[in-house]
Amino acid sequence: MRQKKKILFSIFISLIFLFLSGFSFFNRSEDKQKVEIEFFNQKSEIAEGLRHAGKSFEKEHPNVMPTDYN
């Protein structure tokens, strides 16, 4: 009896995961969405390096828009 409960429970959990993963299919959109990343820097010593990293990241990922490099 215990083994039957374990099997039913594992089937139930598997079905829940399959059901929930199916919703991610409907969340996809065909058009490219713009993503905006804000980074708050409190150390002025590394500001120039972060600006450079942000610009190179933007070149590799054109759908990500920077807020400001100032």
mmCIF file as Biopython writes it, N, C-alpha, C and O atoms, coordinates in Angstrom:
data_model
#
loop_
_atom_site.group_PDB
_atom_site.id
_atom_site.type_symbol
_atom_site.label_atom_id
_atom_site.label_alt_id
_atom_site.label_comp_id
_atom_site.label_asym_id
_atom_site.label_entity_id
_atom_site.label_seq_id
_atom_site.pdbx_PDB_ins_code
_atom_site.Cartn_x
_atom_site.Cartn_y
_atom_site.Cartn_z
_atom_site.occupancy
_atom_site.B_iso_or_equiv
_atom_site.auth_seq_id
_atom_site.auth_asym_id
_atom_site.pdbx_PDB_model_num
ATOM 1   N N  . MET A ? 1  ? 0.820  -1.194 0.000   1.0 0.0 1  A 1 
ATOM 2   C CA . MET A ? 1  ? 0.000  0.000  0.000   1.0 0.0 1  A 1 
ATOM 3   C C  . MET A ? 1  ? 0.866  1.262  0.000   1.0 0.0 1  A 1 
ATOM 4   O O  . MET A ? 1  ? 0.549  2.242  -0.674  1.0 0.0 1  A 1 
ATOM 5   N N  . ARG A ? 2  ? 1.965  1.226  0.764   1.0 0.0 2  A 1 
ATOM 6   C CA . ARG A ? 2  ? 2.837  2.407  0.821   1.0 0.0 2  A 1 
ATOM 7   C C  . ARG A ? 2  ? 3.493  2.668  -0.523  1.0 0.0 2  A 1 
ATOM 8   O O  . ARG A ? 2  ? 3.636  3.819  -0.934  1.0 0.0 2  A 1 
ATOM 9   N N  . GLN A ? 3  ? 3.890  1.612  -1.204  1.0 0.0 3  A 1 
ATOM 10  C CA . GLN A ? 3  ? 4.555  1.787  -2.491  1.0 0.0 3  A 1 
ATOM 11  C C  . GLN A ? 3  ? 3.571  2.349  -3.515  1.0 0.0 3  A 1 
ATOM 12  O O  . GLN A ? 3  ? 3.961  3.140  -4.375  1.0 0.0 3  A 1 
ATOM 13  N N  . LYS A ? 4  ? 2.327  1.959  -3.436  1.0 0.0 4  A 1 
ATOM 14  C CA . LYS A ? 4  ? 1.313  2.484  -4.350  1.0 0.0 4  A 1 
ATOM 15  C C  . LYS A ? 4  ? 1.110  3.977  -4.118  1.0 0.0 4  A 1 
ATOM 16  O O  . LYS A ? 4  ? 0.934  4.731  -5.075  1.0 0.0 4  A 1 
ATOM 17  N N  . LYS A ? 5  ? 1.133  4.413  -2.858  1.0 0.0 5  A 1 
ATOM 18  C CA . LYS A ? 5  ? 1.001  5.833  -2.543  1.0 0.0 5  A 1 
ATOM 19  C C  . LYS A ? 5  ? 2.200  6.626  -3.066  1.0 0.0 5  A 1 
ATOM 20  O O  . LYS A ? 5  ? 2.045  7.734  -3.581  1.0 0.0 5  A 1 
ATOM 21  N N  . LYS A ? 6  ? 3.391  6.051  -2.928  1.0 0.0 6  A 1 
ATOM 22  C CA . LYS A ? 6  ? 4.594  6.724  -3.414  1.0 0.0 6  A 1 
ATOM 23  C C  . LYS A ? 6  ? 4.551  6.885  -4.933  1.0 0.0 6  A 1 
ATOM 24  O O  . LYS A ? 6  ? 4.926  7.930  -5.463  1.0 0.0 6  A 1 
ATOM 25  N N  . ILE A ? 7  ? 4.099  5.860  -5.617  1.0 0.0 7  A 1 
ATOM 26  C CA . ILE A ? 7  ? 4.020  5.924  -7.076  1.0 0.0 7  A 1 
ATOM 27  C C  . ILE A ? 7  ? 2.986  6.955  -7.502  1.0 0.0 7  A 1 
ATOM 28  O O  . ILE A ? 7  ? 3.238  7.745  -8.411  1.0 0.0 7  A 1 
ATOM 29  N N  . LEU A ? 8  ? 1.822  6.957  -6.853  1.0 0.0 8  A 1 
ATOM 30  C CA . LEU A ? 8  ? 0.790  7.945  -7.180  1.0 0.0 8  A 1 
ATOM 31  C C  . LEU A ? 8  ? 1.258  9.364  -6.875  1.0 0.0 8  A 1 
ATOM 32  O O  . LEU A ? 8  ? 0.982  10.293 -7.634  1.0 0.0 8  A 1 
ATOM 33  N N  . PHE A ? 9  ? 1.962  9.522  -5.771  1.0 0.0 9  A 1 
ATOM 34  C CA . PHE A ? 9  ? 2.473  10.837 -5.411  1.0 0.0 9  A 1 
ATOM 35  C C  . PHE A ? 9  ? 3.504  11.325 -6.429  1.0 0.0 9  A 1 
ATOM 36  O O  . PHE A ? 9  ? 3.478  12.492 -6.822  1.0 0.0 9  A 1 
ATOM 37  N N  . SER A ? 10 ? 4.402  10.454 -6.856  1.0 0.0 10 A 1 
ATOM 38  C CA . SER A ? 10 ? 5.412  10.862 -7.832  1.0 0.0 10 A 1 
ATOM 39  C C  . SER A ? 10 ? 4.768  11.177 -9.186  1.0 0.0 10 A 1 
ATOM 40  O O  . SER A ? 10 ? 5.214  12.095 -9.875  1.0 0.0 10 A 1 
ATOM 41  N N  . ILE A ? 11 ? 3.741  10.442 -9.572  1.0 0.0 11 A 1 
ATOM 42  C CA . ILE A ? 11 ? 3.021  10.757 -10.813 1.0 0.0 11 A 1 
ATOM 43  C C  . ILE A ? 11 ? 2.320  12.102 -10.687 1.0 0.0 11 A 1 
ATOM 44  O O  . ILE A ? 11 ? 2.322  12.897 -11.627 1.0 0.0 11 A 1 
ATOM 45  N N  . PHE A ? 12 ? 1.722  12.356 -9.531  1.0 0.0 12 A 1 
ATOM 46  C CA . PHE A ? 12 ? 1.038  13.625 -9.288  1.0 0.0 12 A 1 
ATOM 47  C C  . PHE A ? 12 ? 2.007  14.808 -9.370  1.0 0.0 12 A 1 
ATOM 48  O O  . PHE A ? 12 ? 1.696  15.821 -9.997  1.0 0.0 12 A 1 
ATOM 49  N N  . ILE A ? 13 ? 3.170  14.686 -8.745  1.0 0.0 13 A 1 
ATOM 50  C CA . ILE A ? 13 ? 4.173  15.754 -8.779  1.0 0.0 13 A 1 
ATOM 51  C C  . ILE A ? 13 ? 4.681  15.953 -10.203 1.0 0.0 13 A 1 
ATOM 52  O O  . ILE A ? 13 ? 4.880  17.089 -10.634 1.0 0.0 13 A 1 
ATOM 53  N N  . SER A ? 14 ? 4.890  14.874 -10.929 1.0 0.0 14 A 1 
ATOM 54  C CA . SER A ? 14 ? 5.347  14.983 -12.318 1.0 0.0 14 A 1 
ATOM 55  C C  . SER A ? 14 ? 4.325  15.696 -13.178 1.0 0.0 14 A 1 
ATOM 56  O O  . SER A ? 14 ? 4.692  16.519 -14.017 1.0 0.0 14 A 1 
ATOM 57  N N  . LEU A ? 15 ? 3.058  15.400 -12.988 1.0 0.0 15 A 1 
ATOM 58  C CA . LEU A ? 15 ? 2.009  16.075 -13.755 1.0 0.0 15 A 1 
ATOM 59  C C  . LEU A ? 15 ? 1.928  17.554 -13.419 1.0 0.0 15 A 1 
ATOM 60  O O  . LEU A ? 15 ? 1.675  18.376 -14.299 1.0 0.0 15 A 1 
ATOM 61  N N  . ILE A ? 16 ? 2.138  17.898 -12.172 1.0 0.0 16 A 1 
ATOM 62  C CA . ILE A ? 16 ? 2.128  19.314 -11.783 1.0 0.0 16 A 1 
ATOM 63  C C  . ILE A ? 16 ? 3.261  20.054 -12.480 1.0 0.0 16 A 1 
ATOM 64  O O  . ILE A ? 16 ? 3.049  21.141 -13.018 1.0 0.0 16 A 1 
ATOM 65  N N  . PHE A ? 17 ? 4.466  19.477 -12.480 1.0 0.0 17 A 1 
ATOM 66  C CA . PHE A ? 17 ? 5.592  20.126 -13.152 1.0 0.0 17 A 1 
ATOM 67  C C  . PHE A ? 17 ? 5.350  20.256 -14.653 1.0 0.0 17 A 1 
ATOM 68  O O  . PHE A ? 17 ? 5.675  21.286 -15.243 1.0 0.0 17 A 1 
ATOM 69  N N  . LEU A ? 18 ? 4.797  19.249 -15.262 1.0 0.0 18 A 1 
ATOM 70  C CA . LEU A ? 18 ? 4.492  19.324 -16.693 1.0 0.0 18 A 1 
ATOM 71  C C  . LEU A ? 18 ? 3.436  20.388 -16.975 1.0 0.0 18 A 1 
ATOM 72  O O  . LEU A ? 18 ? 3.534  21.127 -17.955 1.0 0.0 18 A 1 
ATOM 73  N N  . PHE A ? 19 ? 2.439  20.461 -16.119 1.0 0.0 19 A 1 
ATOM 74  C CA . PHE A ? 19 ? 1.381  21.451 -16.286 1.0 0.0 19 A 1 
ATOM 75  C C  . PHE A ? 19 ? 1.925  22.871 -16.150 1.0 0.0 19 A 1 
ATOM 76  O O  . PHE A ? 19 ? 1.609  23.742 -16.961 1.0 0.0 19 A 1 
ATOM 77  N N  . LEU A ? 20 ? 2.744  23.100 -15.123 1.0 0.0 20 A 1 
ATOM 78  C CA . LEU A ? 20 ? 3.292  24.442 -14.901 1.0 0.0 20 A 1 
ATOM 79  C C  . LEU A ? 20 ? 4.312  24.829 -15.965 1.0 0.0 20 A 1 
ATOM 80  O O  . LEU A ? 20 ? 4.403  26.001 -16.329 1.0 0.0 20 A 1 
ATOM 81  N N  . SER A ? 21 ? 5.068  23.885 -16.462 1.0 0.0 21 A 1 
ATOM 82  C CA . SER A ? 21 ? 6.047  24.213 -17.503 1.0 0.0 21 A 1 
ATOM 83  C C  . SER A ? 21 ? 5.350  24.526 -18.824 1.0 0.0 21 A 1 
ATOM 84  O O  . SER A ? 21 ? 5.932  25.198 -19.675 1.0 0.0 21 A 1 
ATOM 85  N N  . GLY A ? 22 ? 4.140  24.062 -19.012 1.0 0.0 22 A 1 
ATOM 86  C CA . GLY A ? 22 ? 3.387  24.370 -20.222 1.0 0.0 22 A 1 
ATOM 87  C C  . GLY A ? 22 ? 3.019  25.835 -20.324 1.0 0.0 22 A 1 
ATOM 88  O O  . GLY A ? 22 ? 2.859  26.350 -21.430 1.0 0.0 22 A 1 
ATOM 89  N N  . PHE A ? 23 ? 2.879  26.522 -19.198 1.0 0.0 23 A 1 
ATOM 90  C CA . PHE A ? 23 ? 2.534  27.933 -19.225 1.0 0.0 23 A 1 
ATOM 91  C C  . PHE A ? 23 ? 3.670  28.794 -19.748 1.0 0.0 23 A 1 
ATOM 92  O O  . PHE A ? 23 ? 3.419  29.886 -20.259 1.0 0.0 23 A 1 
ATOM 93  N N  . SER A ? 24 ? 4.899  28.343 -19.639 1.0 0.0 24 A 1 
ATOM 94  C CA . SER A ? 24 ? 6.024  29.129 -20.150 1.0 0.0 24 A 1 
ATOM 95  C C  . SER A ? 24 ? 5.979  29.215 -21.674 1.0 0.0 24 A 1 
ATOM 96  O O  . SER A ? 24 ? 6.543  30.143 -22.254 1.0 0.0 24 A 1 
ATOM 97  N N  . PHE A ? 25 ? 5.326  28.271 -22.322 1.0 0.0 25 A 1 
ATOM 98  C CA . PHE A ? 25 ? 5.193  28.307 -23.771 1.0 0.0 25 A 1 
ATOM 99  C C  . PHE A ? 25 ? 4.348  29.496 -24.219 1.0 0.0 25 A 1 
ATOM 100 O O  . PHE A ? 25 ? 4.637  30.097 -25.253 1.0 0.0 25 A 1 
ATOM 101 N N  . PHE A ? 26 ? 3.313  29.846 -23.460 1.0 0.0 26 A 1 
ATOM 102 C CA . PHE A ? 26 ? 2.428  30.943 -23.827 1.0 0.0 26 A 1 
ATOM 103 C C  . PHE A ? 26 ? 3.028  32.303 -23.526 1.0 0.0 26 A 1 
ATOM 104 O O  . PHE A ? 26 ? 2.536  33.314 -24.028 1.0 0.0 26 A 1 
ATOM 105 N N  . ASN A ? 27 ? 4.067  32.355 -22.727 1.0 0.0 27 A 1 
ATOM 106 C CA . ASN A ? 27 ? 4.670  33.620 -22.334 1.0 0.0 27 A 1 
ATOM 107 C C  . ASN A ? 27 ? 5.648  34.145 -23.374 1.0 0.0 27 A 1 
ATOM 108 O O  . ASN A ? 27 ? 6.094  35.287 -23.260 1.0 0.0 27 A 1 
ATOM 109 N N  . ARG A ? 28 ? 5.992  33.373 -24.364 1.0 0.0 28 A 1 
ATOM 110 C CA . ARG A ? 28 ? 6.961  33.806 -25.373 1.0 0.0 28 A 1 
ATOM 111 C C  . ARG A ? 28 ? 6.310  34.759 -26.352 1.0 0.0 28 A 1 
ATOM 112 O O  . ARG A ? 28 ? 5.177  34.550 -26.785 1.0 0.0 28 A 1 
ATOM 113 N N  . SER A ? 29 ? 7.032  35.798 -26.693 1.0 0.0 29 A 1 
ATOM 114 C CA . SER A ? 29 ? 6.535  36.739 -27.698 1.0 0.0 29 A 1 
ATOM 115 C C  . SER A ? 29 ? 7.510  36.750 -28.864 1.0 0.0 29 A 1 
ATOM 116 O O  . SER A ? 29 ? 8.719  36.614 -28.678 1.0 0.0 29 A 1 
ATOM 117 N N  . GLU A ? 30 ? 6.984  36.909 -30.042 1.0 0.0 30 A 1 
ATOM 118 C CA . GLU A ? 30 ? 7.813  36.874 -31.247 1.0 0.0 30 A 1 
ATOM 119 C C  . GLU A ? 30 ? 8.583  38.169 -31.460 1.0 0.0 30 A 1 
ATOM 120 O O  . GLU A ? 30 ? 9.681  38.154 -32.015 1.0 0.0 30 A 1 
ATOM 121 N N  . ASP A ? 31 ? 8.016  39.291 -31.024 1.0 0.0 31 A 1 
ATOM 122 C CA . ASP A ? 31 ? 8.703  40.558 -31.237 1.0 0.0 31 A 1 
ATOM 123 C C  . ASP A ? 31 ? 9.791  40.720 -30.177 1.0 0.0 31 A 1 
ATOM 124 O O  . ASP A ? 31 ? 9.690  40.187 -29.072 1.0 0.0 31 A 1 
ATOM 125 N N  . LYS A ? 32 ? 10.823 41.464 -30.539 1.0 0.0 32 A 1 
ATOM 126 C CA . LYS A ? 32 ? 11.932 41.677 -29.613 1.0 0.0 32 A 1 
ATOM 127 C C  . LYS A ? 32 ? 11.542 42.755 -28.615 1.0 0.0 32 A 1 
ATOM 128 O O  . LYS A ? 32 ? 11.082 43.836 -28.983 1.0 0.0 32 A 1 
ATOM 129 N N  . GLN A ? 33 ? 11.736 42.436 -27.364 1.0 0.0 33 A 1 
ATOM 130 C CA . GLN A ? 33 ? 11.405 43.377 -26.307 1.0 0.0 33 A 1 
ATOM 131 C C  . GLN A ? 33 ? 12.672 44.103 -25.870 1.0 0.0 33 A 1 
ATOM 132 O O  . GLN A ? 33 ? 13.763 43.533 -25.882 1.0 0.0 33 A 1 
ATOM 133 N N  . LYS A ? 34 ? 12.516 45.350 -25.491 1.0 0.0 34 A 1 
ATOM 134 C CA . LYS A ? 34 ? 13.635 46.128 -24.988 1.0 0.0 34 A 1 
ATOM 135 C C  . LYS A ? 34 ? 13.763 45.875 -23.489 1.0 0.0 34 A 1 
ATOM 136 O O  . LYS A ? 34 ? 12.769 45.848 -22.763 1.0 0.0 34 A 1 
ATOM 137 N N  . VAL A ? 35 ? 14.995 45.691 -23.043 1.0 0.0 35 A 1 
ATOM 138 C CA . VAL A ? 35 ? 15.289 45.451 -21.642 1.0 0.0 35 A 1 
ATOM 139 C C  . VAL A ? 35 ? 16.120 46.612 -21.142 1.0 0.0 35 A 1 
ATOM 140 O O  . VAL A ? 35 ? 17.064 47.038 -21.807 1.0 0.0 35 A 1 
ATOM 141 N N  . GLU A ? 36 ? 15.780 47.120 -19.989 1.0 0.0 36 A 1 
ATOM 142 C CA . GLU A ? 36 ? 16.522 48.250 -19.429 1.0 0.0 36 A 1 
ATOM 143 C C  . GLU A ? 36 ? 17.150 47.810 -18.114 1.0 0.0 36 A 1 
ATOM 144 O O  . GLU A ? 36 ? 16.473 47.273 -17.237 1.0 0.0 36 A 1 
ATOM 145 N N  . ILE A ? 37 ? 18.457 48.044 -17.988 1.0 0.0 37 A 1 
ATOM 146 C CA . ILE A ? 37 ? 19.179 47.675 -16.772 1.0 0.0 37 A 1 
ATOM 147 C C  . ILE A ? 37 ? 19.700 48.943 -16.120 1.0 0.0 37 A 1 
ATOM 148 O O  . ILE A ? 37 ? 20.362 49.757 -16.764 1.0 0.0 37 A 1 
ATOM 149 N N  . GLU A ? 38 ? 19.401 49.106 -14.847 1.0 0.0 38 A 1 
ATOM 150 C CA . GLU A ? 38 ? 19.919 50.244 -14.095 1.0 0.0 38 A 1 
ATOM 151 C C  . GLU A ? 38 ? 20.941 49.719 -13.099 1.0 0.0 38 A 1 
ATOM 152 O O  . GLU A ? 38 ? 20.686 48.749 -12.386 1.0 0.0 38 A 1 
ATOM 153 N N  . PHE A ? 39 ? 22.085 50.360 -13.058 1.0 0.0 39 A 1 
ATOM 154 C CA . PHE A ? 39 ? 23.131 49.970 -12.135 1.0 0.0 39 A 1 
ATOM 155 C C  . PHE A ? 39 ? 23.523 51.188 -11.322 1.0 0.0 39 A 1 
ATOM 156 O O  . PHE A ? 39 ? 23.920 52.211 -11.880 1.0 0.0 39 A 1 
ATOM 157 N N  . PHE A ? 40 ? 23.414 51.086 -10.025 1.0 0.0 40 A 1 
ATOM 158 C CA . PHE A ? 40 ? 23.754 52.195 -9.147  1.0 0.0 40 A 1 
ATOM 159 C C  . PHE A ? 40 ? 25.122 51.935 -8.541  1.0 0.0 40 A 1 
ATOM 160 O O  . PHE A ? 40 ? 25.319 50.978 -7.792  1.0 0.0 40 A 1 
ATOM 161 N N  . ASN A ? 41 ? 26.064 52.808 -8.881  1.0 0.0 41 A 1 
ATOM 162 C CA . ASN A ? 41 ? 27.434 52.676 -8.402  1.0 0.0 41 A 1 
ATOM 163 C C  . ASN A ? 41 ? 27.674 53.693 -7.302  1.0 0.0 41 A 1 
ATOM 164 O O  . ASN A ? 41 ? 27.371 54.874 -7.473  1.0 0.0 41 A 1 
ATOM 165 N N  . GLN A ? 42 ? 28.209 53.257 -6.192  1.0 0.0 42 A 1 
ATOM 166 C CA . GLN A ? 42 ? 28.499 54.171 -5.105  1.0 0.0 42 A 1 
ATOM 167 C C  . GLN A ? 42 ? 29.984 54.456 -4.963  1.0 0.0 42 A 1 
ATOM 168 O O  . GLN A ? 42 ? 30.386 55.243 -4.106  1.0 0.0 42 A 1 
ATOM 169 N N  . LYS A ? 43 ? 30.799 53.828 -5.791  1.0 0.0 43 A 1 
ATOM 170 C CA . LYS A ? 43 ? 32.246 54.066 -5.724  1.0 0.0 43 A 1 
ATOM 171 C C  . LYS A ? 43 ? 32.683 54.765 -7.006  1.0 0.0 43 A 1 
ATOM 172 O O  . LYS A ? 43 ? 32.557 54.212 -8.099  1.0 0.0 43 A 1 
ATOM 173 N N  . SER A ? 44 ? 33.185 55.957 -6.866  1.0 0.0 44 A 1 
ATOM 174 C CA . SER A ? 44 ? 33.592 56.730 -8.038  1.0 0.0 44 A 1 
ATOM 175 C C  . SER A ? 44 ? 34.873 56.187 -8.661  1.0 0.0 44 A 1 
ATOM 176 O O  . SER A ? 44 ? 35.182 56.498 -9.811  1.0 0.0 44 A 1 
ATOM 177 N N  . GLU A ? 45 ? 35.623 55.373 -7.906  1.0 0.0 45 A 1 
ATOM 178 C CA . GLU A ? 45 ? 36.894 54.858 -8.411  1.0 0.0 45 A 1 
ATOM 179 C C  . GLU A ? 45 ? 36.698 53.873 -9.571  1.0 0.0 45 A 1 
ATOM 180 O O  . GLU A ? 45 ? 37.570 53.750 -10.432 1.0 0.0 45 A 1 
ATOM 181 N N  . ILE A ? 46 ? 35.583 53.189 -9.595  1.0 0.0 46 A 1 
ATOM 182 C CA . ILE A ? 46 ? 35.371 52.174 -10.626 1.0 0.0 46 A 1 
ATOM 183 C C  . ILE A ? 46 ? 34.345 52.610 -11.670 1.0 0.0 46 A 1 
ATOM 184 O O  . ILE A ? 46 ? 33.932 51.799 -12.500 1.0 0.0 46 A 1 
ATOM 185 N N  . ALA A ? 47 ? 33.937 53.850 -11.643 1.0 0.0 47 A 1 
ATOM 186 C CA . ALA A ? 47 ? 32.884 54.333 -12.538 1.0 0.0 47 A 1 
ATOM 187 C C  . ALA A ? 47 ? 33.286 54.211 -14.009 1.0 0.0 47 A 1 
ATOM 188 O O  . ALA A ? 47 ? 32.479 53.776 -14.830 1.0 0.0 47 A 1 
ATOM 189 N N  . GLU A ? 48 ? 34.506 54.584 -14.351 1.0 0.0 48 A 1 
ATOM 190 C CA . GLU A ? 48 ? 34.937 54.530 -15.749 1.0 0.0 48 A 1 
ATOM 191 C C  . GLU A ? 48 ? 34.975 53.097 -16.269 1.0 0.0 48 A 1 
ATOM 192 O O  . GLU A ? 48 ? 34.589 52.843 -17.410 1.0 0.0 48 A 1 
ATOM 193 N N  . GLY A ? 49 ? 35.430 52.175 -15.458 1.0 0.0 49 A 1 
ATOM 194 C CA . GLY A ? 49 ? 35.443 50.765 -15.852 1.0 0.0 49 A 1 
ATOM 195 C C  . GLY A ? 49 ? 34.038 50.219 -16.067 1.0 0.0 49 A 1 
ATOM 196 O O  . GLY A ? 49 ? 33.809 49.428 -16.982 1.0 0.0 49 A 1 
ATOM 197 N N  . LEU A ? 50 ? 33.105 50.636 -15.231 1.0 0.0 50 A 1 
ATOM 198 C CA . LEU A ? 50 ? 31.723 50.194 -15.393 1.0 0.0 50 A 1 
ATOM 199 C C  . LEU A ? 50 ? 31.089 50.785 -16.647 1.0 0.0 50 A 1 
ATOM 200 O O  . LEU A ? 50 ? 30.298 50.119 -17.314 1.0 0.0 50 A 1 
ATOM 201 N N  . ARG A ? 51 ? 31.427 52.025 -16.970 1.0 0.0 51 A 1 
ATOM 202 C CA . ARG A ? 51 ? 30.916 52.625 -18.218 1.0 0.0 51 A 1 
ATOM 203 C C  . ARG A ? 51 ? 31.409 51.825 -19.424 1.0 0.0 51 A 1 
ATOM 204 O O  . ARG A ? 51 ? 30.643 51.523 -20.339 1.0 0.0 51 A 1 
ATOM 205 N N  . HIS A ? 52 ? 32.691 51.490 -19.409 1.0 0.0 52 A 1 
ATOM 206 C CA . HIS A ? 52 ? 33.274 50.713 -20.505 1.0 0.0 52 A 1 
ATOM 207 C C  . HIS A ? 52 ? 32.618 49.331 -20.600 1.0 0.0 52 A 1 
ATOM 208 O O  . HIS A ? 52 ? 32.315 48.862 -21.697 1.0 0.0 52 A 1 
ATOM 209 N N  . ALA A ? 53 ? 32.403 48.690 -19.470 1.0 0.0 53 A 1 
ATOM 210 C CA . ALA A ? 53 ? 31.757 47.370 -19.462 1.0 0.0 53 A 1 
ATOM 211 C C  . ALA A ? 53 ? 30.323 47.470 -19.968 1.0 0.0 53 A 1 
ATOM 212 O O  . ALA A ? 53 ? 29.854 46.589 -20.689 1.0 0.0 53 A 1 
ATOM 213 N N  . GLY A ? 54 ? 29.627 48.536 -19.594 1.0 0.0 54 A 1 
ATOM 214 C CA . GLY A ? 54 ? 28.256 48.725 -20.060 1.0 0.0 54 A 1 
ATOM 215 C C  . GLY A ? 54 ? 28.176 48.935 -21.559 1.0 0.0 54 A 1 
ATOM 216 O O  . GLY A ? 54 ? 27.280 48.405 -22.216 1.0 0.0 54 A 1 
ATOM 217 N N  . LYS A ? 55 ? 29.104 49.703 -22.104 1.0 0.0 55 A 1 
ATOM 218 C CA . LYS A ? 55 ? 29.102 49.944 -23.549 1.0 0.0 55 A 1 
ATOM 219 C C  . LYS A ? 55 ? 29.430 48.679 -24.327 1.0 0.0 55 A 1 
ATOM 220 O O  . LYS A ? 55 ? 28.830 48.415 -25.369 1.0 0.0 55 A 1 
ATOM 221 N N  . SER A ? 56 ? 30.384 47.893 -23.826 1.0 0.0 56 A 1 
ATOM 222 C CA . SER A ? 56 ? 30.702 46.653 -24.531 1.0 0.0 56 A 1 
ATOM 223 C C  . SER A ? 56 ? 29.572 45.633 -24.389 1.0 0.0 56 A 1 
ATOM 224 O O  . SER A ? 56 ? 29.332 44.850 -25.308 1.0 0.0 56 A 1 
ATOM 225 N N  . PHE A ? 57 ? 28.881 45.631 -23.258 1.0 0.0 57 A 1 
ATOM 226 C CA . PHE A ? 57 ? 27.731 44.743 -23.091 1.0 0.0 57 A 1 
ATOM 227 C C  . PHE A ? 57 ? 26.617 45.130 -24.052 1.0 0.0 57 A 1 
ATOM 228 O O  . PHE A ? 57 ? 25.944 44.268 -24.617 1.0 0.0 57 A 1 
ATOM 229 N N  . GLU A ? 58 ? 26.424 46.449 -24.236 1.0 0.0 58 A 1 
ATOM 230 C CA . GLU A ? 58 ? 25.389 46.927 -25.149 1.0 0.0 58 A 1 
ATOM 231 C C  . GLU A ? 58 ? 25.694 46.526 -26.592 1.0 0.0 58 A 1 
ATOM 232 O O  . GLU A ? 58 ? 24.773 46.236 -27.355 1.0 0.0 58 A 1 
ATOM 233 N N  . LYS A ? 59 ? 26.967 46.505 -26.976 1.0 0.0 59 A 1 
ATOM 234 C CA . LYS A ? 59 ? 27.334 46.083 -28.332 1.0 0.0 59 A 1 
ATOM 235 C C  . LYS A ? 59 ? 26.997 44.610 -28.560 1.0 0.0 59 A 1 
ATOM 236 O O  . LYS A ? 59 ? 26.551 44.232 -29.643 1.0 0.0 59 A 1 
ATOM 237 N N  . GLU A ? 60 ? 27.209 43.786 -27.544 1.0 0.0 60 A 1 
ATOM 238 C CA . GLU A ? 60 ? 26.933 42.360 -27.674 1.0 0.0 60 A 1 
ATOM 239 C C  . GLU A ? 60 ? 25.442 42.041 -27.582 1.0 0.0 60 A 1 
ATOM 240 O O  . GLU A ? 60 ? 24.979 41.055 -28.154 1.0 0.0 60 A 1 
ATOM 241 N N  . HIS A ? 61 ? 24.696 42.872 -26.865 1.0 0.0 61 A 1 
ATOM 242 C CA . HIS A ? 61 ? 23.260 42.641 -26.654 1.0 0.0 61 A 1 
ATOM 243 C C  . HIS A ? 61 ? 22.493 43.896 -27.070 1.0 0.0 61 A 1 
ATOM 244 O O  . HIS A ? 61 ? 22.230 44.752 -26.226 1.0 0.0 61 A 1 
ATOM 245 N N  . PRO A ? 62 ? 22.131 44.027 -28.339 1.0 0.0 62 A 1 
ATOM 246 C CA . PRO A ? 62 ? 21.509 45.261 -28.810 1.0 0.0 62 A 1 
ATOM 247 C C  . PRO A ? 62 ? 20.099 45.484 -28.282 1.0 0.0 62 A 1 
ATOM 248 O O  . PRO A ? 62 ? 19.606 46.608 -28.367 1.0 0.0 62 A 1 
ATOM 249 N N  . ASN A ? 63 ? 19.429 44.480 -27.744 1.0 0.0 63 A 1 
ATOM 250 C CA . ASN A ? 63 ? 18.085 44.696 -27.234 1.0 0.0 63 A 1 
ATOM 251 C C  . ASN A ? 63 ? 18.075 45.214 -25.809 1.0 0.0 63 A 1 
ATOM 252 O O  . ASN A ? 63 ? 17.005 45.451 -25.249 1.0 0.0 63 A 1 
ATOM 253 N N  . VAL A ? 64 ? 19.253 45.396 -25.206 1.0 0.0 64 A 1 
ATOM 254 C CA . VAL A ? 64 ? 19.353 45.951 -23.847 1.0 0.0 64 A 1 
ATOM 255 C C  . VAL A ? 64 ? 19.712 47.415 -23.981 1.0 0.0 64 A 1 
ATOM 256 O O  . VAL A ? 64 ? 20.713 47.771 -24.603 1.0 0.0 64 A 1 
ATOM 257 N N  . MET A ? 65 ? 18.877 48.265 -23.388 1.0 0.0 65 A 1 
ATOM 258 C CA . MET A ? 65 ? 19.101 49.704 -23.470 1.0 0.0 65 A 1 
ATOM 259 C C  . MET A ? 65 ? 19.707 50.205 -22.171 1.0 0.0 65 A 1 
ATOM 260 O O  . MET A ? 65 ? 19.170 49.913 -21.103 1.0 0.0 65 A 1 
ATOM 261 N N  . PRO A ? 66 ? 20.801 50.946 -22.222 1.0 0.0 66 A 1 
ATOM 262 C CA . PRO A ? 66 ? 21.334 51.528 -20.983 1.0 0.0 66 A 1 
ATOM 263 C C  . PRO A ? 66 ? 20.517 52.738 -20.579 1.0 0.0 66 A 1 
ATOM 264 O O  . PRO A ? 66 ? 19.960 53.424 -21.435 1.0 0.0 66 A 1 
ATOM 265 N N  . THR A ? 67 ? 20.440 53.005 -19.299 1.0 0.0 67 A 1 
ATOM 266 C CA . THR A ? 67 ? 19.728 54.201 -18.858 1.0 0.0 67 A 1 
ATOM 267 C C  . THR A ? 67 ? 20.602 55.423 -19.018 1.0 0.0 67 A 1 
ATOM 268 O O  . THR A ? 67 ? 20.171 56.433 -19.574 1.0 0.0 67 A 1 
ATOM 269 N N  . ASP A ? 68 ? 21.849 55.336 -18.527 1.0 0.0 68 A 1 
ATOM 270 C CA . ASP A ? 68 ? 22.750 56.466 -18.628 1.0 0.0 68 A 1 
ATOM 271 C C  . ASP A ? 68 ? 24.158 55.996 -18.283 1.0 0.0 68 A 1 
ATOM 272 O O  . ASP A ? 68 ? 24.348 55.184 -17.377 1.0 0.0 68 A 1 
ATOM 273 N N  . TYR A ? 69 ? 25.125 56.506 -19.001 1.0 0.0 69 A 1 
ATOM 274 C CA . TYR A ? 69 ? 26.510 56.173 -18.699 1.0 0.0 69 A 1 
ATOM 275 C C  . TYR A ? 69 ? 27.231 57.312 -17.986 1.0 0.0 69 A 1 
ATOM 276 O O  . TYR A ? 69 ? 28.455 57.280 -17.856 1.0 0.0 69 A 1 
ATOM 277 N N  . ASN A ? 70 ? 26.511 58.290 -17.535 1.0 0.0 70 A 1 
ATOM 278 C CA . ASN A ? 70 ? 27.144 59.435 -16.864 1.0 0.0 70 A 1 
ATOM 279 C C  . ASN A ? 70 ? 27.444 59.140 -15.429 1.0 0.0 70 A 1 
ATOM 280 O O  . ASN A ? 70 ? 27.976 59.995 -14.722 1.0 0.0 70 A 1 
#
